[in-house]
Amino acid sequence: MENCLSHPKTLTLPSPPSSSSKPQLTHNFSPKPTFRFNNPLLIKPAKGGLCCRRRPLSVIASAGASHCEFSSLNSPLEPRSLAGKFLSNVLQNHRQLFHIAVTEELKLLADDREAAVTRMVLSTDSDEACLHRRIAQLKEHQCEIAVEDVMYMLIFYKFSEIKVPLVPRLSRCVYNGRLEIWPSKDWALESIHSLEVLEMVREHIYAVIGLRANSSVTDGWATTKIGQSLVGQIYVASILYGYFLKSVSLRHHLEKSLSFTDHDLQLGHRTQFHLQDMSTYGFTNLLFGCFSNKQSIVQGPTSQEGKFEGLRCYVMGFHPESLQGCAKLRSKEAVKLVESHSCALFGEGESGSFESDDFILTSFSSLKRLILEAVAFGSFLWETEDYINNVYKLKEN
């Protein structure tokens, strides 16, 4: 099913200069402050400044050759806000202006929220205090939905940069109880990780589904029967694992670059403990499956020469509280987005639940594709949170 967005009138935006090169992806989503986003949907008020006036966008679904068809903008979760629909339109038709549009939308949302809170505070002792408090609550809710959409579109953009389409709603991909996802795009999904992170991702895949990195094509296309609810749980756990790997790998790189050798620095006292202790901090063998064959955790380096162990040993030496902090989603918006995306991918209709007892027949290759996508989603989510929080203050989780 291919989703395309239509507009009542043609959207006209200024074309980029002919000498400009194709925009490159940056991991920190750095905006371009010297260029103002200018289009018919943004009008200048009398006293200057920009305000956004968007016409409603309609979503049109058209049947393709396959219900599980990948398209340029085909994702399981559709934008719910005007900001999200507007950005999806920009991404399709004016990709070179996407980051500028995102920055403008975030600024507008931040201003709208701040203005509503200011009015509420100023009217505290007036007869309209209750009204303005309710308005501020509604505005806060609207901004939450809009920011989740902006976050989702940024993640979608990151996937499009590596030319990997998100897997559409799985109910469209299951035929006669069998699920197959093609093309796999494994190489592209693995290319976003460093060698150390990729090694841990592959170990995670092996721990979850038993498919090794050097498995043959025959092994990959072998089929297995698995519950739909379990597939959903694996997907969510893999998102959290990708988020965790992004966070901890950046910390590892920072510590190495600063040549820290003291074990009692602010990253937390590093000590030896057993893997089963992780469960008391909300970590399961499913999430940290790559360590499931370890009986004990390797202690941090004792050498004073400034030499650091690899990422895996670095992670295993973390204090439990520091480990938990790296794996925890930092914002409430991110928590809701993971829930919404996962339910849209695995859920049926509008129920928003993928707790199904039905079993499906699928190949190990398709399961690997889902896990690699989930890990990449988590990694991109960490970067997106970091970018958005610089413009629009997210709620701490």
N, C-alpha and C positions, 0 to 999 in steps of 0.2 A: 504494500500500500504506500503510495507516494504522496506526501503532504506538500502542498504548495500554498503560498499565501498570496492572496489577491488584494488589491487596493482599489477603492472606488475611482480614484484618479491616478494618473501616472505619477510616480514618485521621481522627481528630477533633482539630482544632486550634482554639484560641480565635479567635473572629471579631473583626475589628477594630472599634473603637468606631464607632458610627453616625455620629458627627460627623467622622470622619477622611475626608480626601479621597483620591482615587485616587493611589497612589504615582507619583512622577515619576522618570524616568530621570536619573541623574547620570553624567557621564563618568568620574568617579573612583570609582564604585561605593561611595560613602560609606556605611558601615554605620550603624545606629542603636544606639549603645551603651546607651541608657537602657531598651531593651526586651529582655528575655531570652526566647529562643525556648523555648517550653514546650509539650511535647506528649507523648503516651503513649509515644513511642519514646525519649524522653529521661527517664531516671530519676535521682533524687538518691541517691547512696550515703550511708552512715551518717555519714561525716565531712564532709558537705557537698560542693559542687561538682557538676558535671554530667558524666555520662558517657552515651555514646550507645549504645543497644541497638536495632538495626534488625532487623526481620524480613525474610527474603528476599523480593524482588519478582520476579514472573514477567513476561515480556514476551509479549504476545499479539498476533499479527498477524491482521488481518481484511481481507478483500478489499473494495475499494471499486469505484466506477464506473470508475476508471482506475488502472492501475498507477503512473502518474506523478502521482497525486493529492497535492495539498498538504493538510496537516492541521495541527492546532494544535501537535502535537509529533511531527513527522515529519522526521527528519534521517538522513543516510546513516550516521553513526557512532552506534552504540548504546552507552550507558554499560556499562562492564565491572565497575565496583566497586559495593559497597553504597552508598557515599557518592553516586556519580553517579545511581544508580537512586532513591535517597531524594530527592535534589534535583529530579529530573525529576518525581517524584510531587508534591512541594511546589509546583513551578512550575505544574503543571496544576490542582491543586485548591486551593492556598492561596498564590496569587501574591503577596499583600501581605506574606507572611512569607519570601519567597525570599531576600532579602539577609541577613536575620537567620540563616536556616538555613545559608547559605553561610559566614558568619563563624564560626558554631559548629562546622561541619564542619572548617574550616581549623584552628581552635584545637585540636580533638581530634586531628587528624592530626599537627600540630606536637608536641603533648604525647606522643602515641604514639611518634613517631620519637625524640624526645629521651629518653624513658624507656628505650627499647631501647638507645640509645647509652650512656646512663649505666650501665645494668646491664653492658654489655660492658666499659666502662672499669673498673668496680669489680671485675670478675671476672678481670682481666688475669693475675694470678698464681695463680689457682685452677685446680682440675682441670676446672672448667666453662667455662673461657675460650673454648674452641673452640665449645661449644654456644651461648654467648651471642653470640659473633661471628656465627655463622650466623643466629641469631634476628634480630640487628640488620640483617643483609643482607636477609633476607626481609621484614622490616618496612619497610626502605627501598624495596624494590621495590613492595610493596603501596601505600605512600604515594605513590610516583611515579604509579602507575596512577590512584589516587583523585584526586590533584591535577590530572591531565590531564582527568579527567571533570569536576571542578569548574570548571576553566578552560573546557571546552567548553560546559557549561551556562550559564556567565556570558555567553559569546559568543552562545549561542542566545537568551538573555534579551534581549540588545541587539538582535538581529534582530527579536524579537517586539515590542519597543517601537516599532519603525518599521513594524510589521505586514507584514514581509517573511518568508515561509517560506523555509527553506533548500531548495535543489534536492535532491530525493531521489536515491538511487542511479541513475545515468544508465542503467544496463541496464534499468530499469523504464520509461524515457522514450523508448527507441529502438524504433520500429516499422518493420519492413521496411527497416532500414538508415537510417531518417530520425529525426533528433532535433529536437523542438520543445519549448520551455519557455514555458509560459503560465500565469498572467499575467506580464508582463515586470517590473513593479514598478520600472522604471528611475528614475522621479522620486523614489520613496522612498529608493532606494539612493544617489542623488546628493545627497539633502537632508542627509546627515550631514557633508558636506564644506563647507569654506569656498569662496568663489568662486575663490581662487587655486589651491587644491588641486584643485577640480573641473575647472579649466581643464587642469591637468596630467593628470588622470585621462582626460579626453576625448581629449587628444593621445595618450596611451598606447593608448587603444582604436583610434584611427585608425591608429597605427603598426602595431598588431598585426593588425587585421582590415580596415582601410581604410574603416571606417564613420565618417563625420563626424557631429558633433553636430547639424548642420542637415540631415541626410539625410532624404529623403522616406520615407513609409511603404512605398512600392514598393521603394525601395532596401533598407530593413531586412528585408523579407520575401523578397528575392532569396536563392537558395540557393547553397551552395558545398559542395564535397566536401573533407573534411579528415580526416586520420588521428586515431584516438582517442588515441594516445600524444601527439600534438602538442597536442591540446586539454588533456590533463592537464598538460603542461609549461607551457602558457600560463596555466592556472589557478594553479599553484603560483607561477610567476613573478609573477603579479598579486597574490597574497597578500603576497609579499615586498615588492612595490612599494607596496601599501597600508600595510604596516608601516613602510616607509621614509618615506613621505609624512607619516605621523602623527608620527614621531620628528623629522624635519627641520622640519616646520611648527611644532612646539612650540619647537624651538630658535630658529627664525627669530623667532617671536613674543617669546620671552624676550629675545633680543638687541635687538630693536626697543624693547621696553619699558624696557630698561636703558640705551638710547641708546649702545650700544657703537659706536665708530668706529675703534678701533685694529684693524689687520689681524692682529696677532700675539698675540691673546688665546687663552685656553685652548681655544676651539673649533677651533683649528688654524690655521696660517699658510695664507692663501688665495692661490692662485697660478694662473697660466694654464696649461692643459694641454689636450690633444686628447682627444676622446671615445674614440678607440680605446685610450687608456691605461687606461680603466676595466676593460677585459677582464682585465688583469693582476691586478686586485683582485677578481675574481669577479663582475663585472657584465657583462651581455650587452646587446646592442641590444634583445633581447626585453623585458628588464626595464626598461630606460631608453629605450624606443622613442620617447618623446615628444621626445627630443633627437637622433634619428637624422639629421635633416636639417641639423644644425648642424656646421659645419666646425671651429669653435674655440669655446672656452669664454670667456664674458665675464668679465673681471676684476671683482673687488669694487669697491665705490664708492670713489672717491678724494676725494670732497667731505668737508670737515670740518664740514659743517652738520648732521650727524646724520641725513641723509636716507638711507633704505635702499631698495635695489632690490627688485623683486618676488621672490616665492618662487622662480621658475624661475631667474632670474639668481643669486640667493643660492645655490641648489644647485649651479649650474654653477661657482661660484667656490670651492667647497669643496676643501680639500686632500684627495687621494685617501684617506688614512688616516681622516680625519674622515668622509668619504663612506661608507667601508666600515663604520665604527662605527655609523652611523645605520641602515644596511640590515641589519646582522647581528642575528639573533634573540638576545635577551639570555639566555635560559634554555634548558637542555636539554629541559625539559618542553614548551616551545613548539615546539621542533624536532620532537619526537616527535608532538605533536598535529597539526601541519601534515601530517606524513607519514601519520598514521593517518586523518585526515579526507579527504585527497586520495585515498588508496587505497580508502577506503570509498566515495567518490563515483564513482570511475572504475573500480575493480577489479571482478573477477569472482570470486564465491564467497569463499573464505577465502584466496586466493592472495596478497592484499595487494599486487597489482601491476597497473598500468594500462599496461604496455608492450605494447600491442596494435598489430598492423600493419593492423588492419581500418580501412576508411574508412567514414565516415558522411556522410549528406547532411543538412545543417542550414542554417538561415537565419542571416544576419548579426545579426538581432535576438536570436536565441537565444544566439549567441556573446557578444554585448554583455551580455546578462543574466548569463552566467557570469562574465565579467570584472568587472562591477560588484559582483557578490556577493563575488568573491575579494578585490577591493580593500577592500571593507567588512570582510571577515573579518580581513584583515591589520591594519586600523585598530583594530578591536575587540580583537584579540589583544594589541596594544601596551598598551591601557588595562587589559586583564585582568591581564597580567603585573604591571603597576604596582600594581594593587589587591591581588593575592594576595601579592606579596612583602612587603607590610606586615604580614601575619599569619603566613604560612608562607614560610620562606626557600627560594627556588627555587635550583636548581643553575645556576651560571654556565656559559654556553656558551663 
